[in-house]
Amino acid sequence: MSVGSRSSPLILPDYPDKRKLDMDLKNLTPTTDTVEVKLLHPSSFALLENEDGSPMVITVHAPHSKAYKAALHEQTNKRLKQAQSKKKMEVTAEDLEEANLNLLVRTTKGWKITYDGQMPKFSEAKAKEVYSEVFWIKDQIEEAVTDALDFTKA
């Protein structure tokens, strides 16, 4: 009989050192709605610091959060409305890149960074400027958000 067939139940080996898995679904939910991204130098991977010695940090809303979903829904609804209008809708690669940038900007909660010799106050306009100019930050944010999917309570 093959494993997984109807006539043969799947039997998992019992490992004596195996920890008991948490079977409460509530404990398998995110513990926070934000992700704090500590920026690293793009080639040396050293932690980037502000002049005051604090780490450069960008805080973004996690994909499961209400704030992230609201920004995503607004963007999607705008596209759907365009698609449903009588105008022919064309989407280019540049449009998709701009949409991704705008979503990142809208889902950024705040930061403590040094940019152009200053510690700028967070604004969507400044975020768009920084993310466009310092392109590698977007990759670090995406990676940190992906890593944060290991969100379960310890």
Secondary structure as the mmCIF struct_conf table of DSSP 4:
data_model
#
loop_
_struct_conf.conf_type_id
_struct_conf.id
_struct_conf.beg_label_comp_id
_struct_conf.beg_label_asym_id
_struct_conf.beg_label_seq_id
_struct_conf.end_label_comp_id
_struct_conf.end_label_asym_id
_struct_conf.end_label_seq_id
TURN_TY1_P TURN_TY1_P1 VAL A 3 GLY A 4
TURN_TY1_P TURN_TY1_P2 ARG A 6 SER A 7
BEND BEND1 SER A 8 SER A 8
HELX_LH_PP_P HELX_LH_PP_P1 LEU A 12 TYR A 15
TURN_TY1_P TURN_TY1_P3 PRO A 16 ASP A 17
HELX_LH_PP_P HELX_LH_PP_P2 LYS A 18 ASP A 22
HELX_RH_3T_P HELX_RH_3T_P1 LEU A 25 LEU A 28
BEND BEND2 THR A 29 THR A 29
BEND BEND3 THR A 31 THR A 31
BEND BEND4 ASP A 33 ASP A 33
STRN STRN1 THR A 34 LYS A 38
STRN STRN2 LEU A 40 LEU A 40
TURN_TY1_P TURN_TY1_P4 PRO A 42 SER A 44
HELX_LH_PP_P HELX_LH_PP_P3 ALA A 46 ALA A 46
STRN STRN3 LEU A 47 LEU A 47
HELX_LH_PP_P HELX_LH_PP_P4 LEU A 48 LEU A 48
STRN STRN4 GLU A 49 GLU A 49
TURN_TY1_P TURN_TY1_P5 GLU A 51 ASP A 52
BEND BEND5 GLY A 53 GLY A 53
HELX_LH_PP_P HELX_LH_PP_P5 SER A 54 SER A 54
STRN STRN5 PRO A 55 PRO A 55
HELX_LH_PP_P HELX_LH_PP_P6 MET A 56 MET A 56
STRN STRN6 VAL A 57 HIS A 61
TURN_TY1_P TURN_TY1_P6 PRO A 63 HIS A 64
BEND BEND6 SER A 65 SER A 65
HELX_RH_AL_P HELX_RH_AL_P1 LYS A 66 GLN A 84
BEND BEND7 SER A 85 LYS A 87
HELX_LH_PP_P HELX_LH_PP_P7 LYS A 88 MET A 89
HELX_RH_AL_P HELX_RH_AL_P2 ALA A 93 ARG A 106
TURN_TY1_P TURN_TY1_P7 THR A 107 THR A 107
STRN STRN7 THR A 108 LYS A 112
STRN STRN8 TYR A 115 TYR A 115
TURN_TY1_P TURN_TY1_P8 ASP A 116 GLY A 117
STRN STRN9 GLN A 118 GLN A 118
HELX_LH_PP_P HELX_LH_PP_P8 PRO A 120 PHE A 122
HELX_RH_AL_P HELX_RH_AL_P3 GLU A 124 GLU A 133
BEND BEND8 VAL A 134 VAL A 134
TURN_TY1_P TURN_TY1_P9 PHE A 135 PHE A 135
HELX_RH_AL_P HELX_RH_AL_P4 TRP A 136 ASP A 147
TURN_TY1_P TURN_TY1_P10 ALA A 148 LEU A 149
#
